[in-house]
Amino acid sequence: MVKYLISMLAVLLFFSNCFGDTFTHRQTGKSFNGYATQLKRHNKTQVRIANKRSPQYLDLGDYEIHYNRLGRKNKVITFSIKEPVDLICEAEAFENAIILAASQGPLFILIEIDTSGGRIDLAKRICSAIIQVDNCRIVAFVNGGKFGGAYSTGAAIAIACYELYMADNTTIGGATLVSYTPSDLTNARRRRVRTSLRPYGRAIVEKPIVPSRPDDDASTLTAYIAALAERNNRPAVIAKAMVDEDIEALEVTEEGETLFVESQNKKAAQTLVRTWSESGSLLTLTAAEAVQCNIADKIVSSTRELLISRDAAKAGLVRNNECEKAKRGFEKAKRDFNEVSPAITHLKNRSEGLRRELNLLEGIIRNRGPWYGGYWYDRDVIERQRLRNELLFTLDRLILNYQRAIRLANEYLDLSADIGSLVESINSAIAEYEEVRRRLPM
């Protein structure tokens, strides 16, 4: 499994070298400016050429490609990961949106991160989407906020990006000591809002990483984040120490070269410089420490400073809101599902009651026979017809609500609804409806 992950990332690293704006044909020497998109046709890639309206499909292997931003659009597309990564719909929206964004030819894509982490499988999907973009560089900015940094799986997402910038007051890694003063708690209750978490020093309380599938445990994340780090020339052992408390990461020198190694791999010829993490705790780095050990590239105070640092001060910022739209859609679906669930329960109970009444009355009519009195017979027949019609109407409404619930459950897997049970129930309701409808008049 680990070898597969590393091999996959190595292949993606090879293709990531296709960033570029100047394309020079290897045989003819002719060149042009433009940018490749994520659209493929057989073994050819769609390329937008400067000053030409129609794109061309080219075999990129025929060209030397140099990333110099000539021919790209003077804009930066931004994404935000500002909450725990725990919704499938947001991960899917990110996967689709980042491909479309990269194909628009921006100078680069900026992902602003402030998260406590989240589901391992979803973080992997986001990381995979990032590293599979082979036509546009993706930059992370851990800019702080409610969580004050990028933790656990959030750190993996930041490390997956081509460059990583951090604000001075942020941290990255496993978990941090969080402190509240009594006045903080009192003020929070008075304002009825959540108090911001502020990190204090090294990690002493570990944030649990909850797997969503049997193969998504901390060990697979350790191998995965190490491969991500190596892909972007970051020390793998430091990245591993952020998600695996058994890793003891050391900084050593050997023949004047600085290296990061696990304690059991330290050689006698290597001189210990610093112990970055000890066994039994997850590693959390301040912005300065992250730069010092080559996890982060630079400390910046704002998005504006980041743009200046990347020679994009005059670029327009274009915010991509697809993930936020997906979350809003889920919240609406959740409200709708919470409304339809009690309606299903009510209609199901009502249909069961009507069925019992109808069966009882039909039994009385059959037992007495049509000769037991014209008035009473007519009254029972009319009541039987009323119960039958009301039962059909109730079952019809029940089926419609089941259909609505199934549609919501299929569209939003985050609802965690038992779709199999819903399908079984709707089939039962349909069968009952058909059976009642076919009953002959008495």
C-alpha positions as CSV (number, residue, x, y, z in Angstrom):
1,M,0.0,0.0,0.0
2,V,2.8,2.4,1.0
3,K,4.8,1.6,-2.1
4,Y,1.8,2.1,-4.3
5,L,1.1,5.6,-2.8
6,I,4.7,6.6,-3.2
7,S,4.8,5.3,-6.8
8,M,1.6,7.2,-7.7
9,L,3.0,10.4,-6.3
10,A,6.2,10.0,-8.2
11,V,4.3,9.7,-11.4
12,L,2.3,12.7,-10.6
13,L,5.5,14.6,-9.8
14,F,6.8,13.8,-13.2
15,F,3.7,15.2,-14.9
16,S,3.7,18.3,-12.6
17,N,6.8,19.4,-14.5
18,C,4.4,20.3,-17.3
19,F,3.6,23.7,-15.8
20,G,4.5,26.3,-18.3
21,D,3.7,29.1,-20.7
22,T,6.3,28.9,-23.3
23,F,6.1,25.8,-25.5
24,T,9.0,25.0,-27.8
25,H,8.8,22.2,-30.3
26,R,11.6,19.7,-29.8
27,Q,12.2,19.1,-33.5
28,T,11.3,22.4,-35.3
29,G,12.3,24.8,-32.5
30,K,9.2,26.8,-33.0
31,S,7.7,28.3,-29.9
32,F,4.5,30.0,-28.6
33,N,3.1,31.3,-25.4
34,G,-0.1,29.8,-23.8
35,Y,-1.2,27.4,-21.2
36,A,-2.3,23.8,-21.0
37,T,-5.7,22.9,-19.6
38,Q,-6.9,19.8,-17.8
39,L,-8.9,18.6,-20.9
40,K,-7.5,15.5,-22.5
41,R,-8.3,13.8,-25.8
42,H,-6.6,10.4,-26.2
43,N,-2.9,11.2,-25.6
44,K,-3.2,14.9,-26.3
45,T,-3.9,17.9,-24.0
46,Q,-5.9,21.0,-24.8
47,V,-3.6,24.0,-25.0
48,R,-4.8,27.6,-25.1
49,I,-2.5,29.6,-27.3
50,A,-2.0,33.4,-26.8
51,N,-3.8,35.5,-29.4
52,K,-5.7,32.6,-30.7
53,R,-9.4,32.1,-30.0
54,S,-9.6,28.3,-30.6
55,P,-7.6,25.9,-28.5
56,Q,-5.4,23.1,-29.9
57,Y,-4.9,19.5,-28.8
58,L,-1.2,18.8,-28.6
59,D,1.1,16.0,-27.5
60,L,3.0,17.7,-24.7
61,G,5.8,15.2,-25.1
62,D,6.7,16.9,-28.3
63,Y,7.4,20.2,-26.5
64,E,9.9,21.7,-24.1
65,I,7.7,23.6,-21.6
66,H,9.0,26.4,-19.5
67,Y,6.9,27.9,-16.7
68,N,7.3,31.7,-17.1
69,R,3.6,32.8,-16.9
70,L,3.8,34.4,-20.4
71,G,0.4,33.9,-21.9
72,R,-1.5,33.3,-18.7
73,K,-4.3,35.4,-17.4
74,N,-3.5,38.1,-14.8
75,K,-5.6,36.6,-12.1
76,V,-5.3,34.3,-9.1
77,I,-8.2,32.0,-8.2
78,T,-8.7,31.4,-4.5
79,F,-10.3,28.6,-2.5
80,S,-11.0,28.4,1.2
81,I,-10.8,25.4,3.6
82,K,-11.9,27.1,6.8
83,E,-13.7,24.3,8.6
84,P,-13.1,20.7,9.5
85,V,-13.0,18.5,6.3
86,D,-16.0,16.2,7.0
87,L,-18.5,16.6,4.1
88,I,-18.3,14.4,1.0
89,C,-20.2,17.1,-1.0
90,E,-17.5,19.7,-0.3
91,A,-14.7,17.3,-1.3
92,E,-16.5,16.5,-4.5
93,A,-17.1,20.2,-5.2
94,F,-13.4,20.9,-4.6
95,E,-12.4,18.1,-7.0
96,N,-14.5,19.4,-9.8
97,A,-13.9,23.1,-9.2
98,I,-10.1,23.0,-9.0
99,I,-9.9,21.3,-12.4
100,L,-12.1,24.0,-13.9
101,A,-10.1,26.7,-12.2
102,A,-6.7,25.4,-13.4
103,S,-8.1,25.2,-16.9
104,Q,-8.9,29.0,-16.9
105,G,-5.2,29.9,-17.1
106,P,-4.6,31.8,-13.8
107,L,-1.2,32.8,-12.6
108,F,-1.7,30.3,-9.8
109,I,-4.4,28.9,-7.5
110,L,-4.4,29.9,-3.9
111,I,-5.9,27.8,-1.1
112,E,-6.5,29.6,2.2
113,I,-6.4,27.1,5.0
114,D,-7.6,27.3,8.6
115,T,-8.9,23.9,9.8
116,S,-8.7,21.4,12.7
117,G,-8.5,18.5,10.2
118,G,-11.2,16.0,9.5
119,R,-11.9,12.7,7.7
120,I,-8.8,11.0,6.3
121,D,-10.5,9.7,3.2
122,L,-11.9,13.2,2.3
123,A,-8.5,14.9,2.9
124,K,-6.9,12.3,0.6
125,R,-9.4,13.1,-2.1
126,I,-8.6,16.8,-1.8
127,C,-4.8,16.1,-1.8
128,S,-5.2,13.9,-4.8
129,A,-7.1,16.6,-6.6
130,I,-4.3,19.1,-5.9
131,I,-1.5,16.9,-7.1
132,Q,-3.3,15.8,-10.2
133,V,-3.5,19.4,-11.4
134,D,-0.6,19.3,-13.9
135,N,-1.1,22.6,-15.6
136,C,-1.2,25.2,-12.9
137,R,0.7,25.7,-9.6
138,I,-1.2,25.5,-6.4
139,V,-0.2,27.5,-3.4
140,A,-1.4,27.1,0.2
141,F,-1.7,30.0,2.7
142,V,-2.3,29.0,6.3
143,N,-3.7,32.4,7.3
144,G,-5.3,31.7,10.6
145,G,-8.7,32.4,12.0
146,K,-11.0,30.3,14.2
147,F,-8.6,27.4,14.4
148,G,-5.3,29.3,14.1
149,G,-3.6,26.9,11.7
150,A,-3.7,23.6,9.7
151,Y,-3.9,20.5,11.9
152,S,-3.8,16.7,11.3
153,T,-5.4,16.1,7.8
154,G,-5.4,19.9,7.3
155,A,-1.6,19.8,7.5
156,A,-1.6,17.1,4.8
157,I,-3.6,19.4,2.4
158,A,-1.2,22.3,3.0
159,I,1.8,20.1,2.4
160,A,0.3,18.7,-0.8
161,C,0.5,22.2,-2.4
162,Y,3.5,23.3,-4.5
163,E,4.3,26.2,-2.1
164,L,3.2,26.8,1.5
165,Y,3.0,30.2,3.1
166,M,2.0,30.8,6.7
167,A,0.9,33.8,8.7
168,D,3.1,34.6,11.6
169,N,0.6,33.7,14.3
170,T,-0.4,30.3,12.9
171,T,0.7,26.7,13.5
172,I,0.7,23.5,11.5
173,G,0.8,19.9,12.7
174,G,-1.0,17.6,15.0
175,A,-2.6,19.3,18.0
176,T,-2.0,22.2,20.4
177,L,-2.6,23.1,24.0
178,V,-5.7,25.3,24.0
179,S,-6.4,27.6,26.9
180,Y,-9.4,29.6,28.0
181,T,-9.6,32.1,30.7
182,P,-12.7,32.3,32.9
183,S,-13.5,35.7,31.3
184,D,-13.2,34.2,27.8
185,L,-15.8,31.6,28.7
186,T,-18.1,34.1,30.3
187,N,-17.9,36.5,27.4
188,A,-18.5,33.7,25.0
189,R,-21.7,32.7,26.8
190,R,-22.8,36.3,26.9
191,R,-22.2,36.8,23.1
192,R,-23.6,33.3,22.3
193,V,-20.7,32.7,19.9
194,R,-17.8,30.2,19.8
195,T,-14.6,31.5,21.3
196,S,-11.6,31.3,18.9
197,L,-9.0,28.7,19.7
198,R,-5.5,30.0,20.3
199,P,-2.5,27.7,20.3
200,Y,0.0,27.8,23.0
201,G,3.4,26.2,22.4
202,R,4.1,22.5,21.7
203,A,1.5,19.8,21.4
204,I,0.3,18.2,24.6
205,V,-3.2,17.2,23.8
206,E,-3.6,15.1,20.7
207,K,-6.5,15.7,18.3
208,P,-7.9,12.3,17.4
209,I,-7.9,11.3,13.7
210,V,-11.1,9.3,13.1
211,P,-11.0,7.0,10.1
212,S,-14.1,6.6,8.0
213,R,-13.2,3.3,6.4
214,P,-11.0,0.4,7.7
215,D,-8.2,1.3,5.3
216,D,-8.2,5.0,6.3
217,D,-6.3,4.8,9.6
218,A,-3.4,6.9,10.9
219,S,-0.8,4.5,9.5
220,T,-1.9,5.1,5.9
221,L,-2.0,8.8,6.5
222,T,1.5,8.7,7.8
223,A,2.8,7.1,4.6
224,Y,0.6,9.4,2.5
225,I,1.8,12.7,4.1
226,A,5.4,11.5,3.8
227,A,5.0,11.0,0.1
228,L,3.3,14.4,-0.2
229,A,6.2,16.0,1.6
230,E,8.8,14.3,-0.6
231,R,6.9,15.3,-3.7
232,N,7.4,19.0,-2.8
233,N,11.0,18.6,-1.4
234,R,9.9,18.8,2.2
235,P,11.3,16.6,5.0
236,A,9.2,13.5,5.1
237,V,10.1,12.7,8.7
238,I,8.8,16.1,9.9
239,A,5.5,15.6,8.1
240,K,5.1,12.1,9.5
241,A,5.7,13.3,13.0
242,M,2.7,15.6,12.6
243,V,0.3,12.6,12.3
244,D,2.2,9.8,14.0
245,E,3.0,10.2,17.7
246,D,5.6,7.3,17.5
247,I,7.9,9.2,15.2
248,E,10.9,10.9,16.9
249,A,12.2,13.4,14.3
250,L,15.8,14.7,14.6
251,E,17.7,17.4,12.7
252,V,21.2,16.3,12.1
253,T,24.2,17.5,10.0
254,E,26.5,15.3,8.0
255,E,29.5,16.7,6.1
256,G,28.0,20.1,6.3
257,E,24.5,19.0,5.0
258,T,21.4,19.4,7.1
259,L,19.2,16.3,7.2
260,F,16.0,15.2,9.0
261,V,15.9,11.6,10.2
262,E,14.0,9.4,12.6
263,S,15.9,8.6,15.8
264,Q,16.5,4.9,14.9
265,N,18.0,5.9,11.6
266,K,20.5,8.3,13.0
267,K,24.1,7.4,12.0
268,A,27.1,7.7,14.3
269,A,28.7,10.1,11.8
270,Q,25.8,12.5,12.0
271,T,25.8,15.3,14.6
272,L,22.5,16.0,16.4
273,V,21.3,19.6,16.0
274,R,17.8,19.4,17.4
275,T,15.1,17.0,18.4
276,W,12.0,18.2,16.7
277,S,9.5,15.7,18.1
278,E,9.7,13.1,20.8
279,S,7.8,9.8,20.9
280,G,4.4,10.0,22.5
281,S,3.2,13.4,21.1
282,L,2.3,14.8,17.7
283,L,4.5,17.5,16.3
284,T,3.1,21.0,15.9
285,L,5.2,23.8,14.4
286,T,4.9,27.5,14.6
287,A,5.2,29.4,11.4
288,A,8.8,30.3,12.1
289,E,9.6,26.7,13.0
290,A,7.9,25.4,9.8
291,V,10.1,27.7,7.7
292,Q,13.1,26.7,9.7
293,C,12.7,23.0,8.9
294,N,11.6,23.5,5.3
295,I,7.9,22.5,5.8
296,A,6.8,26.1,4.9
297,D,8.4,28.4,2.3
298,K,7.8,31.8,3.8
299,I,6.0,33.8,6.5
300,V,3.7,36.5,5.1
301,S,1.3,38.8,7.0
302,S,-1.5,38.8,4.4
303,T,-2.8,37.6,1.0
304,R,-1.5,40.9,-0.4
305,E,2.0,40.3,0.8
306,L,1.8,36.7,-0.6
307,L,0.9,38.1,-4.0
308,I,3.7,40.6,-3.9
309,S,6.1,37.8,-2.9
310,R,5.0,35.8,-6.0
311,D,5.2,38.8,-8.3
312,A,1.5,38.9,-8.7
313,A,0.7,42.2,-7.0
314,K,-1.5,43.5,-9.9
315,A,-3.3,40.2,-10.4
316,G,-7.1,40.1,-9.8
317,L,-8.4,37.8,-7.1
318,V,-11.2,35.6,-8.2
319,R,-12.9,33.7,-5.4
320,N,-14.2,30.2,-6.1
321,N,-17.3,29.5,-4.0
322,E,-18.2,26.0,-5.2
323,C,-17.3,24.4,-1.9
324,E,-19.4,26.9,0.1
325,K,-22.3,26.4,-2.3
326,A,-22.0,22.6,-1.8
327,K,-22.1,23.1,2.0
328,R,-25.1,25.4,1.8
329,G,-26.8,22.8,-0.4
330,F,-26.1,20.2,2.1
331,E,-27.5,22.3,5.0
332,K,-30.7,22.8,3.0
333,A,-30.9,19.1,2.2
334,K,-30.4,18.4,5.9
335,R,-33.3,20.7,6.9
336,D,-35.5,19.1,4.2
337,F,-34.6,15.6,5.3
338,N,-35.3,16.5,8.9
339,E,-38.7,17.7,7.8
340,V,-39.5,14.7,5.7
341,S,-38.5,12.1,8.3
342,P,-41.3,13.0,10.8
343,A,-43.7,13.3,7.9
344,I,-42.9,9.8,6.8
345,T,-43.4,8.5,10.4
346,H,-46.8,10.3,10.7
347,L,-48.0,9.1,7.3
348,K,-46.8,5.5,7.9
349,N,-48.6,5.4,11.3
350,R,-51.8,6.9,9.8
351,S,-51.8,4.4,6.9
352,E,-51.4,1.5,9.3
353,G,-54.4,2.9,11.4
354,L,-56.6,3.4,8.3
355,R,-55.7,-0.1,7.0
356,R,-56.8,-1.7,10.3
357,E,-60.1,0.3,10.3
358,L,-60.7,-0.7,6.6
359,N,-59.9,-4.4,7.2
360,L,-62.2,-4.4,10.3
361,L,-65.1,-2.8,8.5
362,E,-64.8,-5.1,5.5
363,G,-64.8,-8.0,7.8
364,I,-68.0,-6.8,9.4
365,I,-69.6,-6.3,6.0
366,R,-68.6,-9.8,4.8
367,N,-69.9,-11.4,8.0
368,R,-73.3,-9.7,8.0
369,G,-74.0,-9.9,4.3
370,P,-76.0,-7.5,2.2
371,W,-79.4,-8.5,3.8
372,Y,-78.7,-7.1,7.2
373,G,-80.5,-3.9,6.5
374,G,-80.5,-1.3,3.7
375,Y,-79.7,1.7,5.8
376,W,-76.9,0.1,7.9
377,Y,-75.5,-1.6,4.8
378,D,-75.4,1.6,2.8
379,R,-73.8,3.4,5.7
380,D,-71.0,0.8,6.1
381,V,-70.3,0.7,2.4
382,I,-70.0,4.5,2.2
383,E,-67.7,4.5,5.2
384,R,-65.7,1.7,3.7
385,Q,-65.3,3.7,0.5
386,R,-64.2,6.8,2.5
387,L,-61.6,4.7,4.4
388,R,-60.3,3.2,1.2
389,N,-59.9,6.6,-0.5
390,E,-58.3,8.2,2.5
391,L,-55.9,5.2,2.8
392,L,-55.0,5.6,-0.9
393,F,-54.4,9.3,-0.5
394,T,-52.2,8.7,2.6
395,L,-50.2,6.0,0.9
396,D,-49.7,8.3,-2.1
397,R,-48.4,11.0,0.1
398,L,-46.2,8.5,1.9
399,I,-44.7,7.3,-1.4
400,L,-44.0,10.9,-2.5
401,N,-42.2,11.6,0.8
402,Y,-40.2,8.4,0.5
403,Q,-39.2,9.5,-3.0
404,R,-38.1,12.9,-1.7
405,A,-36.1,11.3,1.1
406,I,-34.4,8.9,-1.3
407,R,-33.5,11.7,-3.7
408,L,-31.9,13.7,-0.9
409,A,-30.1,10.7,0.4
410,N,-28.7,9.8,-3.0
411,E,-27.7,13.4,-3.7
412,Y,-26.1,14.0,-0.3
413,L,-24.3,11.0,1.1
414,D,-23.4,13.2,4.1
415,L,-26.9,12.7,5.4
416,S,-25.8,9.1,6.2
417,A,-29.3,7.8,5.5
418,D,-30.0,4.1,5.1
419,I,-31.0,4.2,1.4
420,G,-31.5,0.4,1.3
421,S,-34.1,0.7,4.1
422,L,-35.8,3.6,2.4
423,V,-36.0,1.7,-0.9
424,E,-37.4,-1.3,0.9
425,S,-40.0,0.9,2.6
426,I,-41.1,2.6,-0.5
427,N,-41.5,-0.7,-2.4
428,S,-43.7,-1.9,0.5
429,A,-45.8,1.3,0.3
430,I,-46.2,1.0,-3.5
431,A,-47.3,-2.7,-3.1
432,E,-49.8,-1.8,-0.5
433,Y,-51.2,1.1,-2.6
434,E,-51.7,-1.2,-5.6
435,E,-53.3,-3.9,-3.4
436,V,-55.8,-1.4,-1.9
437,R,-56.5,0.1,-5.3
438,R,-57.4,-3.3,-6.8
439,R,-60.0,-4.1,-4.1
440,L,-63.4,-4.6,-5.7
441,P,-66.5,-2.7,-4.4
442,M,-68.5,-4.6,-1.8
